[in-house]
Amino acid sequence: MAEKILVTEEIVPAGIEILRDKGYQVDCMFDLSREDLLRVIKDYDALIVRSATKVDREIFDVAKKLRIVGRAGVGIDNIDIEAANAYGVIVCNAPVSNTVSAAEHAFALMLAAARNIAAADACMKKGGWNRRDFTGTELYHKTLAIFGLGRIGGLVADRARAFGMNVIAYDPYCSRERAAQLGVTLYDSIEEVLPIADFITVHLPATDETIGMFGPEEFAMMKDGVILVNAARGGIYDVKALSDFIAAGKVAACGIDEWEEQPCYSSPLHEFEQATLTPHLGALTREAQYRAGTQIAEYVADGLSGSVVATSVNSSYIPSEVLELLAPYAPVCKLMGAMLSQVNRGELPAVLSLTTAGALAGLDTGFLAAAALDGYLSSQEKLVRVTPTNVDTIAQRHGIRIETHSIADALEYSSSVKLSADDKSIIGTVSGLAQTPRIVSFMGYQCDIAPGDHCLIMKYVDSPGRVGSIGTILGDANVNITTMQVSTKQDSDQVLVFMNIESDLTDEVIAQLRDTVDLQDLWVLNL
């Protein structure tokens, strides 16, 4: 019987299709009442939510079958992690899905507030032309203070420097090395930052420490004419106090996208034309929604299959800036592990070696190694869950030595990963909006192909007519070729043909290929 996944808030159809294509039963029940959720959740193995569904201890008490909860987005404020730990439920999110969108929206609010865009637009649509009423201020050479220098805060810093701003920050969890890499001056206290900032933007989670972090005392310390932005979490600014300081002229303008209670139909800020207000739009772009839906689908499927969940928030800690770079490469490492396992026809390697290149070089790649070993073992139906914390133990149990290396040069790619099982190796990377795994080298032959469910890979001495013979044999067997690449190698008369086909091959067809084409090697991989 297929495992069941409940989706309580809308995600892109592509995410639903990923799960259904993997054989899961996916039920979409949007706008469930609390009572209805408690009634139905007991039948489900996985739950996918966004920000509205509250997944608290009461839910975990009832959901005895639940193994994983996926949040299609970044924040996990609506999920009780302590309760999930108590019940052994994995909680994962899509932490890099909307970072660009959120950073761009924060910057859009900053520009709109600085140049009175919303008020000027409203004036013109009423027939006005009051130019002097909307005199703005430049960002150039102004000081921007960022509170929270994580993934999104770092992207905002990049954009601010492009505008010629002086960027400073307060983040007690950020290292000075990372701040320096971002071109940001890090301060040790809030009190040092507030009096010197012309603009302030917050990129913080909602915690006991951050809710109400900026109240009357903090506003009073700020520079006259400061402009404030919040595209992070509602309640970080005390909205009532903020409205008082706007009315007094201390705060010149603000741009607010997040609210303590959502939807928010009224607030003390609604009466001010200096306040640019948006209804939680930070992550609401087509690109972010696509990434969130497809990424969380893959992570939930990984969790249900017993694989490494790269973005699990209740397993080994991975710094956010490292996770942002590594997370997209976990699927390609697992894929390469499965491919090498089948290439080796079930034999376990003495050494499984992982080499990262480009932007990944030098990072702690323990969970990529775990993904690779997981792919290798799961392809052989060895039912064991490999995680970053047990990868070495599992490898030793199977007589495998794990090695990790890094090199600076990823050739024409920004980053790549090479996986070797003894003397056989594959290199992979990711590409496109969905960060699709691609194989860019197979057994030393350069290629660039996204493997399908069934792959036919052959090596033979090159001569005219070989590809035609292969096509004829497959066509006679009613096997359709969907993608094909022919790769050569310098100083070799042999070529590698990598085909994605729509169905598996029979032993008779494989034998016919070997006899007709005089193959040096043939691999049929079912992924």
C-alpha positions as CSV (number, residue, x, y, z in Angstrom):
1,M,0.0,0.0,0.0
2,A,1.4,3.4,-1.0
3,E,2.6,5.7,1.8
4,K,0.3,8.7,2.2
5,I,1.3,12.4,2.2
6,L,-1.1,15.2,3.3
7,V,-0.6,18.7,1.8
8,T,-2.6,21.3,3.7
9,E,-1.5,24.4,1.8
10,E,-1.0,25.0,-1.9
11,I,2.3,24.2,-3.5
12,V,3.2,24.2,-7.2
13,P,1.7,21.2,-9.1
14,A,5.2,20.2,-10.1
15,G,5.9,19.3,-6.5
16,I,2.8,17.2,-6.2
17,E,3.7,15.4,-9.5
18,I,7.2,14.6,-8.2
19,L,5.7,12.8,-5.2
20,R,3.0,11.0,-7.2
21,D,5.6,9.9,-9.8
22,K,7.6,8.3,-6.9
23,G,4.5,6.2,-6.0
24,Y,3.2,8.1,-3.0
25,Q,-0.5,8.9,-2.5
26,V,-0.8,12.6,-2.2
27,D,-4.0,14.2,-0.8
28,C,-4.4,18.0,-1.0
29,M,-6.8,19.3,1.6
30,F,-6.5,23.0,1.7
31,D,-8.3,25.2,4.3
32,L,-8.7,22.3,6.8
33,S,-10.1,23.4,10.1
34,R,-8.1,22.5,13.2
35,E,-10.7,19.8,14.1
36,D,-10.5,18.3,10.6
37,L,-6.7,18.2,10.6
38,L,-6.7,16.4,14.0
39,R,-9.2,13.9,12.6
40,V,-7.4,13.0,9.4
41,I,-3.7,13.4,10.2
42,K,-3.6,10.0,12.0
43,D,-3.7,8.2,8.6
44,Y,-0.7,10.0,7.0
45,D,3.0,9.2,6.9
46,A,4.1,12.7,5.9
47,L,2.7,16.3,6.1
48,I,3.6,19.2,3.9
49,V,2.6,22.7,5.1
50,R,3.5,26.3,4.5
51,S,3.1,29.0,7.2
52,A,-0.6,28.9,8.1
53,T,-0.9,25.3,9.4
54,K,0.1,25.0,13.1
55,V,1.9,21.7,13.7
56,D,2.1,21.5,17.5
57,R,2.4,18.8,20.1
58,E,-1.3,17.9,19.9
59,I,-0.8,17.1,16.2
60,F,2.1,14.9,16.9
61,D,0.2,13.2,19.7
62,V,-2.5,12.1,17.2
63,A,-0.3,11.5,14.1
64,K,1.1,8.1,15.2
65,K,2.2,7.2,11.6
66,L,3.8,10.6,10.9
67,R,7.5,10.3,9.9
68,I,8.3,13.7,8.4
69,V,6.9,17.2,8.2
70,G,8.0,19.4,5.3
71,R,7.7,23.2,5.4
72,A,7.5,24.6,1.8
73,G,9.5,27.7,2.6
74,V,12.1,28.9,5.1
75,G,10.7,29.6,8.5
76,I,9.6,26.8,10.8
77,D,7.9,29.0,13.5
78,N,4.6,27.1,13.0
79,I,6.1,23.7,13.8
80,D,6.9,22.5,17.4
81,I,10.4,21.1,16.9
82,E,10.7,19.9,20.5
83,A,7.5,17.8,20.1
84,A,8.8,16.5,16.7
85,N,12.0,15.3,18.4
86,A,10.0,13.6,21.2
87,Y,8.1,11.6,18.6
88,G,11.1,11.0,16.3
89,V,9.6,12.9,13.4
90,I,11.9,14.6,10.9
91,V,11.2,18.3,10.2
92,C,12.6,19.8,7.1
93,N,12.2,23.0,5.1
94,A,13.3,24.6,1.8
95,P,15.8,27.2,3.3
96,V,17.2,28.4,0.0
97,S,14.0,28.5,-2.0
98,N,13.0,32.1,-1.4
99,T,16.1,33.8,-0.3
100,V,16.6,35.8,-3.5
101,S,12.9,36.8,-3.6
102,A,12.9,37.9,0.1
103,A,16.1,39.9,-0.3
104,E,14.8,41.6,-3.5
105,H,11.5,42.5,-1.8
106,A,13.3,44.0,1.2
107,F,15.3,46.1,-1.2
108,A,12.1,47.0,-3.1
109,L,10.5,48.2,0.1
110,M,13.7,50.2,1.0
111,L,13.6,52.0,-2.4
112,A,9.9,52.5,-2.3
113,A,10.1,54.1,1.2
114,A,13.1,56.3,0.2
115,R,11.4,57.6,-2.9
116,N,7.8,57.7,-1.7
117,I,6.7,55.4,-4.5
118,A,3.4,54.2,-3.1
119,A,2.2,57.7,-2.0
120,A,3.2,59.2,-5.3
121,D,1.4,56.5,-7.2
122,A,-1.8,57.0,-5.2
123,C,-1.6,60.7,-5.7
124,M,-1.3,60.4,-9.5
125,K,-4.1,58.0,-9.7
126,K,-6.3,60.6,-8.0
127,G,-5.3,63.2,-10.6
128,G,-2.6,64.9,-8.6
129,W,0.9,66.1,-9.6
130,N,2.4,67.1,-6.3
131,R,6.0,66.5,-7.0
132,R,7.5,68.5,-4.1
133,D,5.5,66.5,-1.6
134,F,7.3,63.4,-2.6
135,T,11.0,64.5,-2.4
136,G,13.0,61.5,-1.6
137,T,16.4,60.5,-0.4
138,E,19.2,58.6,-2.2
139,L,20.7,55.3,-1.0
140,Y,24.1,56.3,-2.3
141,H,26.7,56.8,0.5
142,K,24.0,56.2,3.1
143,T,24.6,53.7,6.0
144,L,22.4,50.6,6.0
145,A,22.2,48.5,9.2
146,I,21.3,44.9,8.7
147,F,20.1,43.0,11.8
148,G,20.6,39.3,11.0
149,L,23.3,38.6,8.5
150,G,22.2,35.1,7.4
151,R,21.3,34.0,3.9
152,I,18.8,36.8,3.1
153,G,20.7,39.5,5.1
154,G,23.8,38.6,3.1
155,L,22.0,39.0,-0.2
156,V,20.7,42.4,0.9
157,A,24.2,43.4,1.8
158,D,25.4,42.4,-1.7
159,R,22.7,44.6,-3.3
160,A,23.3,47.5,-0.9
161,R,27.0,47.6,-1.8
162,A,26.1,47.7,-5.5
163,F,24.1,50.9,-4.7
164,G,27.1,52.4,-3.1
165,M,25.9,52.1,0.5
166,N,28.0,51.7,3.6
167,V,26.8,48.4,5.1
168,I,27.0,47.6,8.8
169,A,25.3,44.8,10.8
170,Y,24.5,43.4,14.2
171,D,24.4,39.6,14.4
172,P,25.9,37.8,17.5
173,Y,25.9,34.5,15.6
174,C,27.8,35.7,12.5
175,S,31.6,35.4,12.4
176,R,33.7,38.4,11.5
177,E,35.2,36.4,8.7
178,R,31.8,36.0,7.0
179,A,31.0,39.7,7.6
180,A,34.3,40.7,6.0
181,Q,33.6,38.4,3.0
182,L,30.3,40.3,2.5
183,G,32.0,43.7,2.9
184,V,30.0,44.4,6.1
185,T,31.3,46.0,9.3
186,L,30.0,44.0,12.2
187,Y,29.1,45.7,15.5
188,D,28.9,44.1,19.0
189,S,25.8,45.8,20.3
190,I,22.5,47.2,19.1
191,E,23.2,50.5,20.9
192,E,26.3,51.1,18.7
193,V,24.3,50.6,15.5
194,L,21.1,52.5,16.0
195,P,22.5,56.1,16.1
196,I,24.5,55.8,12.9
197,A,22.1,54.0,10.6
198,D,20.2,55.9,7.8
199,F,18.3,52.7,6.9
200,I,17.6,49.6,9.0
201,T,16.4,46.3,7.7
202,V,15.7,43.2,9.9
203,H,16.2,39.6,8.8
204,L,15.6,37.7,12.0
205,P,13.4,34.7,13.0
206,A,10.5,35.1,15.4
207,T,11.8,34.2,18.8
208,D,11.3,35.4,22.4
209,E,14.4,37.6,21.9
210,T,13.4,39.2,18.6
211,I,9.7,39.8,19.0
212,G,9.4,43.4,20.3
213,M,13.2,43.8,19.8
214,F,12.6,47.4,18.6
215,G,10.4,49.4,20.8
216,P,10.2,53.1,22.1
217,E,13.7,53.0,23.6
218,E,15.3,51.7,20.4
219,F,13.4,54.1,18.2
220,A,14.5,57.0,20.4
221,M,18.2,56.0,19.8
222,M,17.9,56.1,16.1
223,K,19.1,58.8,13.8
224,D,16.5,61.4,12.8
225,G,14.9,60.6,9.5
226,V,15.8,56.9,9.6
227,I,13.9,54.5,7.2
228,L,13.0,51.1,8.5
229,V,12.2,47.8,6.6
230,N,10.8,44.5,7.8
231,A,10.4,41.6,5.3
232,A,11.3,39.0,7.9
233,R,8.8,38.3,10.7
234,G,6.0,40.3,12.2
235,G,6.4,41.9,15.6
236,I,10.1,42.6,15.4
237,Y,9.2,46.3,15.3
238,D,6.6,47.4,17.9
239,V,4.1,48.7,15.3
240,K,2.3,51.0,17.7
241,A,5.5,52.6,18.9
242,L,6.7,52.8,15.3
243,S,3.6,54.7,14.3
244,D,4.1,57.2,17.1
245,F,7.7,57.9,15.9
246,I,6.5,58.3,12.3
247,A,3.9,60.8,13.5
248,A,6.6,62.7,15.5
249,G,8.9,62.8,12.4
250,K,11.7,60.8,14.0
251,V,11.2,57.9,11.6
252,A,10.9,59.3,8.0
253,A,9.3,56.2,6.4
254,C,9.0,52.5,6.6
255,G,8.4,49.4,4.4
256,I,6.6,46.5,6.2
257,D,5.7,43.1,4.7
258,E,5.3,41.0,7.8
259,W,2.6,41.2,10.5
260,E,2.1,39.5,13.9
261,E,-1.4,38.5,12.9
262,Q,-1.9,37.6,9.3
263,P,-4.0,38.5,7.3
264,C,-3.7,42.0,8.6
265,Y,-6.5,44.3,7.6
266,S,-5.7,47.3,9.8
267,S,-2.8,48.5,12.0
268,P,-1.6,51.8,13.4
269,L,0.6,52.2,10.3
270,H,-2.3,52.1,7.8
271,E,-3.0,55.8,8.2
272,F,0.5,57.0,7.2
273,E,1.4,57.6,3.6
274,Q,5.0,57.4,4.7
275,A,4.4,53.7,5.4
276,T,4.6,51.3,2.4
277,L,2.7,48.2,3.4
278,T,2.5,44.8,1.6
279,P,0.6,41.6,2.5
280,H,3.5,39.1,3.1
281,L,4.8,39.2,-0.4
282,G,8.5,38.4,0.3
283,A,8.5,34.9,-0.9
284,L,5.7,35.3,-3.4
285,T,7.4,35.1,-6.7
286,R,7.0,32.4,-9.4
287,E,10.6,31.3,-9.0
288,A,10.5,31.0,-5.2
289,Q,7.2,29.2,-5.2
290,Y,8.5,26.7,-7.8
291,R,11.7,26.1,-5.8
292,A,9.9,25.7,-2.5
293,G,7.3,23.2,-3.9
294,T,9.7,21.0,-5.8
295,Q,12.5,21.1,-3.2
296,I,10.3,20.2,-0.3
297,A,8.7,17.4,-2.4
298,E,12.2,15.9,-2.9
299,Y,13.2,16.3,0.7
300,V,9.9,14.6,2.0
301,A,10.4,11.8,-0.5
302,D,14.0,11.4,0.8
303,G,12.7,11.2,4.4
304,L,10.0,8.6,3.6
305,S,12.5,6.5,1.7
306,G,14.9,6.5,4.7
307,S,17.5,8.7,2.9
308,V,19.4,11.7,4.1
309,V,17.2,14.8,4.3
310,A,19.7,17.6,3.6
311,T,17.6,20.3,5.2
312,S,16.4,18.5,8.3
313,V,16.3,21.1,11.1
314,N,16.3,18.5,13.9
315,S,19.5,16.6,13.0
316,S,23.1,17.6,12.8
317,Y,23.6,21.3,12.7
318,I,25.0,22.8,9.4
319,P,25.6,26.5,9.3
320,S,23.1,28.3,7.1
321,E,25.6,29.8,4.8
322,V,27.2,26.3,4.2
323,L,23.8,24.7,3.8
324,E,22.9,27.2,1.2
325,L,25.8,26.0,-1.0
326,L,25.7,22.3,-0.2
327,A,21.9,21.4,-0.1
328,P,21.3,21.4,-3.9
329,Y,24.1,18.8,-4.3
330,A,22.8,16.1,-2.0
331,P,20.4,14.7,-4.7
332,V,23.2,14.6,-7.3
333,C,25.5,12.8,-4.8
334,K,22.8,10.2,-4.0
335,L,22.2,9.8,-7.7
336,M,25.9,9.2,-8.5
337,G,26.1,6.7,-5.6
338,A,23.2,4.7,-7.1
339,M,24.8,4.9,-10.5
340,L,28.2,3.7,-9.3
341,S,26.6,0.9,-7.3
342,Q,25.0,-0.5,-10.5
343,V,28.1,0.1,-12.5
344,N,29.9,-2.1,-9.9
345,R,27.1,-4.7,-10.2
346,G,26.6,-5.0,-6.5
347,E,30.2,-5.1,-5.3
348,L,31.1,-2.8,-2.4
349,P,34.1,-0.5,-3.0
350,A,37.1,-0.5,-0.7
351,V,37.1,3.4,-1.0
352,L,34.3,5.8,-1.7
353,S,35.9,9.1,-2.5
354,L,34.1,12.5,-2.7
355,T,35.8,15.5,-4.3
356,T,34.2,18.9,-4.2
357,A,35.2,21.6,-6.6
358,G,34.6,25.3,-7.2
359,A,32.4,27.1,-4.6
360,L,32.0,23.9,-2.6
361,A,35.8,23.5,-2.1
362,G,36.9,23.5,1.5
363,L,33.4,23.1,3.0
364,D,32.4,20.4,5.5
365,T,30.9,17.9,3.1
366,G,29.9,15.2,5.6
367,F,26.2,15.2,4.6
368,L,27.2,15.0,0.9
369,A,29.3,11.9,1.7
370,A,26.3,10.5,3.6
371,A,24.0,11.1,0.5
372,A,26.5,9.4,-1.7
373,L,26.8,6.3,0.5
374,D,23.1,6.3,1.0
375,G,22.6,6.2,-2.8
376,Y,25.2,3.4,-3.1
377,L,23.6,1.2,-0.5
378,S,20.0,1.9,-1.2
379,S,20.6,0.9,-4.9
380,Q,21.5,-2.6,-3.6
381,E,18.4,-2.6,-1.3
382,K,20.5,-2.5,1.8
383,L,17.8,-1.1,4.2
384,V,19.8,1.3,6.3
385,R,19.4,5.0,6.8
386,V,22.6,6.9,6.3
387,T,22.9,10.3,8.0
388,P,25.8,12.7,8.5
389,T,26.1,11.5,12.1
390,N,26.3,7.8,11.3
391,V,28.0,7.8,7.8
392,D,31.4,6.7,9.1
393,T,29.9,3.9,11.3
394,I,27.7,2.6,8.4
395,A,30.7,2.8,6.0
396,Q,33.0,0.8,8.4
397,R,30.2,-1.8,8.9
398,H,30.3,-2.4,5.2
399,G,34.1,-2.3,4.9
400,I,34.2,1.0,3.0
401,R,36.6,3.8,3.7
402,I,35.1,7.3,3.1
403,E,37.5,9.9,1.7
404,T,36.8,13.6,1.0
405,H,38.9,16.0,-1.0
406,S,38.5,19.4,-2.5
407,I,39.9,21.3,-5.5
408,A,39.5,24.9,-6.5
409,D,38.8,24.5,-10.2
410,A,35.4,23.2,-11.3
411,L,36.3,23.9,-15.0
412,E,33.3,25.6,-16.7
413,Y,31.0,25.0,-13.8
414,S,30.6,27.1,-10.7
415,S,30.7,23.9,-8.5
416,S,30.8,20.2,-9.1
417,V,31.2,16.9,-7.1
418,K,33.3,13.9,-8.2
419,L,32.3,10.6,-6.7
420,S,34.7,7.6,-7.1
421,A,34.2,4.0,-6.1
422,D,37.7,2.6,-6.3
423,D,38.8,3.2,-9.9
424,K,35.4,4.2,-11.3
425,S,34.2,7.8,-11.2
426,I,31.3,10.2,-12.1
427,I,31.2,13.9,-11.9
428,G,27.9,15.8,-11.3
429,T,26.6,19.3,-10.9
430,V,23.2,21.0,-10.7
431,S,21.5,23.4,-13.1
432,G,18.4,25.5,-13.8
433,L,15.6,26.8,-11.7
434,A,14.9,23.4,-10.1
435,Q,18.6,22.7,-9.6
436,T,18.4,19.5,-11.6
437,P,21.1,16.9,-11.1
438,R,23.3,16.6,-14.2
439,I,26.1,14.2,-15.0
440,V,29.1,16.1,-16.6
441,S,31.6,13.2,-16.7
442,F,31.2,9.5,-16.7
443,M,34.2,7.2,-16.4
444,G,36.4,10.0,-17.7
445,Y,34.2,10.9,-20.7
446,Q,32.9,14.5,-20.6
447,C,29.1,14.8,-21.1
448,D,26.3,17.0,-19.9
449,I,23.0,15.1,-19.3
450,A,20.3,14.8,-16.8
451,P,19.8,11.0,-16.2
452,G,16.3,9.6,-16.6
453,D,14.7,6.7,-14.9
454,H,16.4,4.2,-17.3
455,C,19.9,4.8,-18.7
456,L,21.8,2.8,-21.4
457,I,25.5,3.6,-21.4
458,M,27.9,2.0,-23.9
459,K,31.5,2.3,-24.8
460,Y,32.9,1.0,-28.1
461,V,35.5,1.8,-30.8
462,D,34.2,4.5,-32.9
463,S,33.3,3.8,-36.5
464,P,30.5,4.9,-39.0
465,G,27.1,3.4,-38.6
466,R,27.4,2.3,-34.9
467,V,24.8,4.7,-33.6
468,G,22.4,3.7,-36.4
469,S,22.8,0.1,-35.5
470,I,22.0,0.8,-31.9
471,G,19.0,2.8,-32.8
472,T,17.7,0.0,-35.1
473,I,18.1,-2.6,-32.3
474,L,16.3,-0.5,-29.8
475,G,13.6,0.5,-32.3
476,D,12.9,-3.1,-33.2
477,A,12.5,-3.8,-29.4
478,N,10.1,-0.9,-29.1
479,V,12.4,1.0,-26.8
480,N,12.2,4.8,-27.2
481,I,15.3,7.0,-26.8
482,T,14.5,10.3,-25.1
483,T,18.0,11.8,-24.8
484,M,21.4,10.9,-26.2
485,Q,25.0,12.1,-26.0
486,V,28.1,10.8,-27.7
487,S,31.3,11.7,-25.9
488,T,34.9,11.2,-27.0
489,K,38.1,11.3,-25.0
490,Q,41.4,12.8,-26.2
491,D,44.0,10.2,-27.4
492,S,41.4,7.4,-27.5
493,D,39.5,5.8,-30.4
494,Q,36.7,4.8,-28.1
495,V,33.5,6.7,-27.6
496,L,30.9,6.7,-24.8
497,V,27.2,6.9,-25.7
498,F,24.8,7.9,-22.9
499,M,21.1,7.4,-23.6
500,N,18.0,8.0,-21.6
501,I,15.4,5.4,-22.6
502,E,11.8,5.0,-21.7
503,S,11.9,1.4,-20.5
504,D,14.2,-1.3,-19.1
505,L,16.0,-3.7,-21.5
506,T,15.6,-7.4,-21.8
507,D,18.5,-9.7,-21.7
508,E,17.9,-10.5,-25.3
509,V,18.2,-6.9,-26.4
510,I,21.4,-6.4,-24.3
511,A,22.9,-9.5,-25.9
512,Q,22.0,-8.3,-29.4
513,L,23.7,-4.9,-28.6
514,R,26.9,-6.6,-27.4
515,D,27.1,-8.9,-30.5
516,T,26.2,-6.3,-33.1
517,V,28.1,-3.2,-31.9
518,D,31.2,-5.0,-30.4
519,L,30.9,-3.1,-27.2
520,Q,33.8,-2.6,-24.8
521,D,31.4,-1.9,-21.9
522,L,27.7,-1.6,-21.4
523,W,25.7,-0.5,-18.4
524,V,22.0,-0.5,-17.9
525,L,21.1,1.7,-15.0
526,N,17.6,1.9,-13.4
527,L,17.3,5.0,-11.3
